[in-house]
Each structure stands twice: as structure tokens, then as C-alpha cells.
């Protein structure tokens, strides 16, 4: 496996491939002397510490004596190659021509695309995983690279080749897999970050029309029975309210969260919260958002709308009075009132006094109408003119989410929160940040300013907010904002984006001890995204990932054929606690002979989706080689299904 990148995701992905899948990895990183090392002030402490440790490891491995452009291979299964750019020579030196898969996870989309085109030319049989932020461009690049691979490998026998054993298709079969997968760490992490910030919001994984919805439930009270949903995906930590207890990471021990427990473990886990699966369904293609048009109510201010309402009331009152005084029918009385209102009626000379008084009142209302009409026109024009301007937080706003940072991650989180109809106020220091365009289009209030400066969070109405999402790229900035927000509102729900695990653990425990009644969560984007990228490198279709405290549960779609752990077994027999669980069956054709809905699997199902998804499988249904299933898996469980750790010493429990 070859991993090329310039940030935390590359290192986490390489560690995932080595530690979980047991793969040999070549890591291509920029040269140490070309890495700009910003000052510690205003920068993530964890990133600084990581850079220092990496430099020390490279020096200990003898990298200083290695030839230019290449470091000495350290002990173990990882080789580190330093290169400023991913040129053809660098990719060849990294072994792309003999590699099974290449992951391009740099932060520059253009550099990743250029390297992908070069790698496809060097090795048409290479499995490519590309990190791209632009979704539409990513789809076009995927189709282009897959077509190039198909043309280059036309006539080649998939099962031949003296290096076929090194490649490995990751699926238990014999041929090579030259597929291209385009992923975005922002898209992978955004649903989890948005769900964590809002109480009662489900954890949703949605891709290609398939939606899986899970929800976190508190432990049931005395005499209550918890709703198990379709199945229990995880048990939360037993020491959630203990400041010195488990932090929810992989090193928490038996008191930490348990992924994919069996029924016995669920029944015995009294006092623990759960994460249960609520829905597995097809939602159809997601409609793209059109051009944003300001709603009619936003064209006029509330005060102006009340003015119009008052004038309409006056006109109605004058029309009724005219009917009573003159005895005219309703339509004619209203017509005469409007003529008087617009001063185009004849003077009521020689008519009864009541009619003359009504005409004077109508003229007075008409005079009041003129400035109101002029104000309405100017205000509506101003609304359209300022449609591209950033909105300020409304005066009475409350119960909203304050989002710090609208870069790549923040933009995706903002879109997700607005899809859930959750009010948001963004805080951004950079007036050219990429997420500000989306904020304008969605008419989301924005406060421009440095969050560390006094008054910025107050302008975002933090004292009336429901939650704070600190998603800037600097750990210290996120921490400072969270600490200040807690001084303003101690019960505020806080979600921090932190890189360094030890630093995140210390912050999490300290904040939980200082504010036991408030929810505190620390999230790492690279930690959430790395398992999905690793699964894609192994040839798995990773649908998404959800966080369970500080661990990750994956959802994948795989073919049953070639997996001895699944093929020929019933759904109940295929379930392995702490490793994987079959959730649904994708049927390629409705009414296929032997479908579980037809009773061929030893029992019926309660519901079947119209597009061929069976999500309530009976435990007696026998999985066949042609079946394609959706399953939940831990990282090590997915590695075991891939057959990549056969014969190796177990590194840890499968629940990790």
C-alpha cells in the first residue's frame, strides 16, 4: 500500500493499514525542511507535538544518512519516502507499479488529480483512493480513471500475473480490482459532528440513496424497558458521569464503550446508554439545491408588515362606516372608499356630513399610505441588493448552534445542520473562507472576527445558544473558545475538534469534571475519516462511519461470495459480537427466486423496500454467494473479513 499526503490523515491512514490490516505501507510525505513550522501560539499543540515526534523517529531510523529524496526504511512494515511533489519518478520510487492500492490524501485537489492520472498510467491495475473536496469533479475524475483502466487492461487475464499475490483484491476473490474511489474527509466527518452537537439528533449515514439512521439513547429508568430498535449497535461507557472514568477511547478497558454487543451483553449492561439502529432504507437520489430566493416574509420588516396590516384595517373600517352612513352596497362602498383614499374622487360637497367626514378620514389614511408604500419598495430593493451580503444574528435568536470555522469541515457541517433545519450562527476570522458563500446562499447569520477576541462570541449570542461546535484547524483556538463559552454558560453543549489523542483525553476529562451537567465531546476529523479511506484501499465500499464516544463504527456493503465467515451461514450464525453484524440484504432484482421475502431463506420478513433492500432479515436466512449485504463492523472486524490478517498474531480485541 502507498499513502501520499501532507497532513494528519496520511499518518492516521498509514497507521490504520499497518495496525489493523497488517499491510506493508510506503508513506510519501513532504521533506521535513520544506514543512513550514508555525509558532505554537495559535496553533494546535497536538500537531506541534506530532511533528516533533515524527522528526525524532525519522532521525532514530537513520533518515539523516539516507540518499536525497528517500529516507531509510525504519523497522517494521512502513517505509517513509520524502518528496516535495508527487512526480512520476517519486511514484515509481514508492513502488506504485507493484502496489495493490494508492491513497492520495493531500489537501490540494489539483495535486491529487495530477498524481492519480500519473499513477493510472504507471499501473492500470492499481486501486486508487483519492481525497477530493469537490464532489462533482470527483465523480468525473472517477469515471475518467476507471475508463482509462478498462482500456489499458483490455485483454489481460485478471487471474494471471506473477504479482497477483501481492496485489490482493481485498474481497477474497482472485482477480485484481482497479477501481477508483473518491472520498472526502469533510463529507465523512460532517454528519457525526452535526449529530453530536444537537441533542436528540440521529446519527445518519447516507450514500447513493441508502440511508442508515442510528440514535443514542440514555439508560432506561427504574421499571422502564429500553426500545432496542432494529438492533443494538453499541453500549456506551459505564462511567459516563465519572470524571475519572473511561474516556470512551480504545484504551478505556471493560468500562468503555462496547461495539456490536450480543443480546446477553445488552441484557447484562444495566445503567448503560445505547446506540440503536432505527432505520435502513433507500431514500433515492439527493436533490441538488437550487438558487436561493429570499422568502416573501424577508422582503419586508416586521414593523413594516404591521404598518400595512394597520392600514388595511383602516380601509376595511372606513368601507363599513361608508356602508352604514350612505346605505351603499358593500362593493360600491369599498370602491368609493378607495377613490377617496387615492384622492381621485369628487369632493363630497352637498352630501351628508357623515359622508364628508368619511372622505376626510380616507384622505388622511391615503397620506399615511404613501410613505409606507415608498418604504416597502425601498426595503424590498434593499433586500435583493443585500442578498449577497452576510446576515447578522437576529436580535431575539436563541436555541441555535454556534459554528466556529467555515473551512472545508465547517462548510459541510453547516450544510448538514441546515438540512436538519437547525438554526446556526457562524463565526469566521477569514473574510475569504470558502464556507461564507454557502452561508450567504442559505441566509445563515455570520459574525466576522477572531473568536479569541472579546465580544465575538457575545455577538454570536453564545449566552442563548444550544451548542458550540469549535471546528477550526487550531486546537488551542477551539479550546479557548470552549472554555470561554463555558464561563458564559456552564451548561452549554460543546464539541471540540482536536487532533492529539492524549491532549483530547485530558481536555475531555477536565471539562467533564468541571461541568458534569454539560455534554462535552472531542472529535478528530482524521480519526473519523481514516477507517473509511483504509476500507476503500482494501476494496471495500465504505458507506460511512459513526462515532461511538471516541471510537468508530463502520458501515460497509460487501459481496458474500468468497467470505467463509458469511457464505452458507444464517444471519444469526454470521453475527460475531464485537466484530461485525449483517444489517440488510440488497437484492438485485425484485422477486428473485430464493429471496428472503419469498420464504427461500427459512422465514419471512416484516418489510421490504421497493428498490430491493431487505432490512429486517430473519436470523434463519442463509446467506448465499450471490448476495450483497450491508453490515456494521469494527475496524478490526472489517480487516478480518478482508482476510488480510490471516495467520497473524491478534493485536487486540475485535471491538477495537
N, C-alpha and C positions, 0 to 999 in steps of 0.2 A: 504494500500500500504506500502511496505517495501522497503527502499532505503538504500543500503550499499555502502560506498565509502570513499575515503580519500583525496579528493581534491575539487576544486570549483564546478565541475559538480554535485556532490552529493547534495550540498546545493542548487544549482540552480534548480535541478530536484525536490527536495522536495518542494521548494517554488512554482514551476510551478504546481505541483499536488495540493497543498493547495489553491493557489490563483486563478488558472484558472479553475481547475476541481472540486474544493471543496472536495477533498478526505482527509480522515484521514491517516496520514503518520507516520510511525515509521522510524526514521533516525538512522542508525548504523554507528558510526564514531569511529576512534581510540581514546584511552584515551588521555586527554589533556597532562598528564605528559609524555606520550610517543611520543608526536609530537615534532620533532626537530625544534627548532625555530632559523633559521639562522639570522645573523645580518642584519640590514636594508640595509647596504651598499651592492650594487649589487643584491639586492632582490626586488621584486615588492612591492612598497609601498602599493598598494591596498590590496595585500594578507596579509601584516602585519596588516593593519587596520582591515581587516575582521576577522583575528584570535583574535584580542583583543576584538572586539565587540562580537564575539561568546562566548568567555570566560566570558565576563561580563553578557551576557544573561543567560548563564548556572548558574552562581553564583546567579543572581537575582531570578532564578527559584527554587533555593534551592537545586541545584545539589550537593553541597558540603555535605549535610546531607543525601544523598541517599545511599542505600546499595552499596557495592563494585560491579562494573561491570554494574550498572544500574543507570541512572540519574532519578531524579524526573520528572514527566510529566509536562511541562510548560503549561500555559493557552493556549487554542486554540486547534487545531487539529493535533498537532505534538508532538510525543514522541521521546526523544533522548536517545539512548542506546549506551554506550561506551564499546567497546570491542577491544582487541588487535588483535584477529583473529576471522574469521567467522567460529567457530566450530558449531557442531550440537546443543550444549546447547545454544549458543548465538542465533542461528537462531530460535530455539524453543522459547526462551525468547522474541524474536522480534515478535512472532506470525505468523511465516511462515505457520504453519499448518492451520491457519484460514484466511490467507491473500488472496486477489484476485490476486496480482501480486508482484513480487520481481525484483528489479533492482540492478544488481551487476555492479557498475561503478567505482570500484577501478582501479588504474593504473597498477596493477600486473595481467597479463593474467592468470598465473597459479593459483593464489589465487581465481580469479573469477570462473575459471573452477571447482576447488575443491568445492567451496561453491555452485555452481549450481548443481553439482552431489548430494551433501548432501541435498539441498532443494528439488530436484526432488524426492528423496527417502522419505522425510518427508511429502511431499504433491504432489502427482502425478497430481492433478488438478490445480496446480499453473501455472500462466502465468509468464514466465521468460524473462527478458530482460538483456542481457549480453553485457558488453563492452569488445571487443577484438580487438586488433590491427592486428593480424594475420588472414587474410581473409580465407585462405584455412582451417586452423584449426577451425575457427569459423563455417564454413559450416559443417564440420564433427561433431563437438560438437552439433550443432543444430539438425542434423539427429539422433544422438545418444539419445539426451534428448527427442525428440519427439517420438521416438520409445519406449523408456522406459515408457513414459507417456501413450502411447496407450496400451501397455501390462498391465500396472498396473491398468488402468481404464476399461479394457475389462469387459463387462457385467454390468457396472454401468450405470444406467439410468441418462442421462445428466440432465434431468429436476428435478431429485429428490435431496434430501439433505436438512437438516434443515438450512444449512448455505448458501444456494444458493442466498439468497437476499444480503448477504454481499459480495459475490464474484462479481457478475455482469460481464457480458461478454463485456460490453462496446459497444455492437453493437445493442442494442435494442432488442435482442432475449432473449431466456430463458435459453439455456444451458451454460455450462462453457467452457472456452477457455484455454486449457493447452498448448498453442503454445509456442515455443521458438523463440525469436528474437535476433539475434546477430548484434550489431551495433558498429560503430567506430566513435568517435567524430572527429577523424582526417579526415575520409572519408566524413563526413557530412559538415565539415567546409572548406575543401580544395578548392572545386570549387568556393565558394563565395570569398575566399581570393585571388585566382588566377584571377578571373574576375575583382575584384576591382582594382588590380594593373595595369591592361592593358587597355588603352583607346580603346573603341570600341569593347571590348570582351564581348560576350554574357554571361549571367548567365545561366548555363546549369545544369539541374538536370537529371541524367541518372542512371537508376537502372533496372536490369532484362530486358534489351533490350528496355525499354521505355525511350524516351528522350524528355524533355521539354526544350525549349530554349526561354529565355526572354532577352530583350535588353533594356538598359537605354538610353532614347533619350532626348536631350535638348529641351527646349521650341521652337516652330516654330517662325521664324522671321515674320516681317510685310508682310502680303499678302500671307504667306505660310500656308499650311494645313498639320498638322502632320499625318503621317501614323499610323492608330490605330492598325495595325497588326490583329491578331485574336481577341484580346480583350485587354483592358487596365487593368493591374494588380494593378497599384498604381500610385498616384500622388506624386511627390517629394515635399519637403518643399518649401513654398513660399518665404522663407528668406534665400535661399541658399547663396547669396552673401552678406548677412548682418552679420558681425562678432558677433553682439549681438543678432542675431535672433535665430530661432529654431535650436536645435542641432540634430533633427531627431529621438529623443527618444520618449518613450510613454508619457512623460510629456511635450511634445512640444506644446500641445494645437492645436487650429484650423490652426495655421501656419505650423504645422509639416506635415509629410507625411500622406497620406490617402490611406489605403489599400482597394482594391476591390471597387472602386467607381462606381456609376451608370453613365449612359450616360449623365444625366443632370449635375452631378458634374464635369464630364470631360469637357463638353462644357463650363461650367462657370469658369473653372480653367485656365484662361489665364495667360501666363507667367510662368507656372509651367512645369518642366520636367516630363516625364512619364516613367514608366516601362511597356512595352507591351509584350505580348506573341507572339512569331513569329512562333514556330513550336511545334507540338505534334506528335511524330512518334515513330515507332518501328525501332530500329537500329540493332537488332539482338545481339547475344552474343558478348561480347568484347573479341577479340583475345588476348591471353596472349603473352607478349613479349618474343621472343626467345633470344638466346645468342647473345650478341652484337659482331659484327665483324667490325673491323676498315674499313672504306671505302677505296677504292684504292687510291683516291687522298691524303689520310692522310699518306700513306706509304712513300711518297717522299715529301720533302720540295718543296716550290715554286721555290727556287733558283735552286735546282737540276732538276726540271722539265724543267725550262728554258734552262739549260745546255744540256739536252737531245734534246730539240727542236732545239737548235743551231747546234748540231752535225748531226741531221737528215737533216737539211737544207744544211749543208756542203756536205753530201753524195749525196744528190739529185743534187746539183750544180756540183760536180765532175762527176757524171754519165752523165749529159747533156753535159758537156765540153768534155768528152770522146767520146760521140756520134759525136760531131762536128769535133773533131780532127781526129779520126780514121775512121769515117764513119760506125762504127758498129751499128747494130740494138739496140733498147733500152734495151732489155733483156740482151744481151751479154755485152753491155757497163756497165750496172749496175753490172753484175756478175764480170767482170774484176775489177771494182772499189772496190767491197767488198773484192776480193782477195788481192788487193794492200793494202786495209785498215787493213786487219788482217795479213799482211806481209807473205802471203803464195803463192804469185805469183812469177814467174820467173822475174829476173831483165830485164828491157826493154833495153838491150844492142843491139845496131844496129838498133833500131827503131827510128822513127822521134823524134825530140827534144820535140815537144808538148806532145807526149806520155810519154817521160821520166819525163818532168816537172810534169805532172799529177800524175805519180806514186809517185814522191817525196811528193807532197801535200797529196796524200792519206795516205802515211806512217805517215806523221805528224799528220793528223786527227786521225789515229789509235792510236798514242801515247797519244793524248788527251782523247781518249775514255776509255783507261784503268783505269785511276783514277776515271772517272765518274762512270764507272760500279762498281768499288770497293766501292765508296761512296754510290751508290744506294743499294748495298747488305747490307752494314753495317747499313744504315739508316732504311731499311725495317726490319732488325732483331731487331734494337733498338725500332722500333715502336711496334712490337709484344711483346718485353720484357717489355716495359713500359706501356702495355695496362692496367695493374692493378694499375698503378701509377696515382696520381691526376694531372690533367692538370692545367696549369697556364693560366690566361686570355691572349688571343692573343693581340698583340701589337695594332692592329687597331680596336679593338672591340668598338662598340657604339650602342646605342638604345636598350640595354639589360635591364634585371631586376636583381637587386642585392637582393639576398635572404639571410637574416641573420638567421642562425639557421637551422640545418637539423636534428632535432629530429623527433618525431612522426608526428607532424603537418607539419614541413618543408619538410619532405620526401614526403608526399602526395601532397603538393603544388608543389614541384619540378616535380613530375611525371605529374601533371596536366598541368603545363606550357610547358613541353616538348611535351605533346600530342598536344598542340596548336602551336608547332613549334616556340616558343618564346625563344630567347637566354637568358641564365641565367648564372650568376656568384654567386656561393655560398660562404658564409663567415661563418666559424665554428671555435670555440675555442677548442673543444674537438676532438682530432685526432681519437677517437674511436666512434664517433657519428654514429648512425645507418644509417643515410642517405648518408654517404660517399661511401658506396658500390654501391648504386644506381647512385651516381654522377660518379663513375668510369665507370660503365656499360654504362651510357648514354653519357660518354665523356663530362661531364659538367665541366668547369673550377672551381677550388676551391681555396680559399685563407684561409689558416690555421692561426688563430691568434685571439686575443681578439679585438673585434670591438671597444672597448673603447680606445685602444692604437693607438697612432698616426701612420699613414701610412697604416693601414689595409684597410680602405675604399678606399684610393687612389689606392692601389694595385688592388682593385676590379673595377677600372675605374668608380668610382661614378660620376665623373665630366662629363662623357659621357653617363651615364645611363638614361634610360627612367623612371624607377620607383624603389622604395626601399620598400621591404617587411621586416619589423622587426618582426620576429616570435619567438624570444627567450622566455623563460619562465619568464624572469625578466622584469617587467615594466620599471624600471629605465634604464636598458641597451637599451631597444627598444627606449625609449625617447631620451637618449643621442645620439644614432646613428642617429635618425631622425633630431635632432637639428643640429648636426654637418654636416649632409648631406645637410641641407638647407643653411648652411653658404657657402658650396662649390657651390651649385647650387640652387638658391632660387625657381626656377620653377619646382623642382623635385616633381613627384607624390609620395606620402608617404602613406603607410598603416601600422598602428601600431596594434600590439596585446596587448591589455590592459585588465586587469581584473576588476578593480574597476570602477564602472559606473560614480561616481562623478569625480574621477580623469580623466577618459577618456573624460568627457564633458569639463572639464577645459582645458585639453590639446588640444582638438579639436577646441574649440573656440579661444584659444590663437594662435595656429598655423594658423588658418584661418584668424585671424585679422592681423597677422604679414606677411603672404604671401597670399593675397587674390587671386592671379592669379594661385596658385598651388592647386592641389587637395590633400586634407587631409582626411583620413578615419581611424577610430578606430574600431577595431573588437575584440570581445571576443569569443573564441572558445566554452567555456561552454554556453554562451548566444545563439550561433547558434545551438549547439547540443542539449540543454536541451529540446526544444519543440519536437524534433523527438523522444527522449527517452520517454518523457511523453506520446506522442501519441501511441507509441508501448506498453506502460504499460496499456493503455486503450483499447488495442486490435486493434488499427488502423495500417494499412500498410502505414507508412510514406515514401513516395518516396524520399523526400528531402526537403530542405529549401533554400531560397534565402534571402539575406539581402536587405532591403529597407532602406537605410541610417542606423539608429541604431535600426530598428525594423525587424521582421522576418515574412516572408510569407511561409506557409507550403503547400506542395502538398501531397495529400493522395489518396489512392484507397479504396473505400468502397462499400459495397453492399447496394442497395437502399432499400431492404426489411427491415422493422422494423423502418424506419425513416419517421415519419409523415411529416417532413419538405420537403421530396423529393418524396416519393411514391405517385403516382397518380397525380402529378403536372407536368406541362410543364416545359421545361428548363428555360423559361423566368420567370415563377412563382416561381421556386425553387431558383432563384438567390436572395440573400439577401446582399445588399450593406454593406460593412464593415465586413462581416462575412464569406460567402462562395460563390463560383461560380463554377458550373459544366463546365468542360473544354472538356471532351471527354468521350466516351462510349466504354467500352470493350465488344465486342460480343464474346461469347464462340465458336460459330460455324458460319462459313460463310454462308450467305444466310438464316439465321434463320428467320422463319416466324415472321413478325411484326418488323423486323429491320428497323431503320430509312432510310437505303439505299433503302429499298423496298417500302417506302411510307407509312408503317403502322403507323408512328407517326405523320402524318399530314403534311408531306413535305419532299422533298428530301434533300440530302446533296451534297456538291460540290466535296468531295473526301472521299475515304475510304481506309484505309491501308489494305494490303493483309492479315495481321495476325488478322484482326477483330477489328481494332481500328478506330472509327469514331470520328474525332476531330472537324469537322465543323457542329455541331449539330444545326438544326433549332430550334428557340425558341419555336416552337409549338409542338415539340416532347414530348410525355408524358412518363415520367419515370415510369418503372414498377418494381415490387418487385424483379424479377429475374435479373434485370440489375446490372451491376457493372460499376461504374463511377470513373473517375479521376477528382478531384476537387482541386481548390486552396482555402485555408481557413486561417483565422487568428487564433491565439491561442485560443481566447475565442469562436470564431465561431466553431472550431473543438470540443471544450468542450461542446457547446450547442448541436451539432449533436450527441455527445456521450450520451446525456441525463443525464449527471452527475450533472447538476446544476438546475434541475427542482425544482421549488418552492423556490429557494434560492434568496436572495436579489442580485440584479445586482451589481457587483463590479466595473464595468467601462464600457465604450463603447465597442461594439464588435470589433471595429477596433484595439483594443489593443492586 
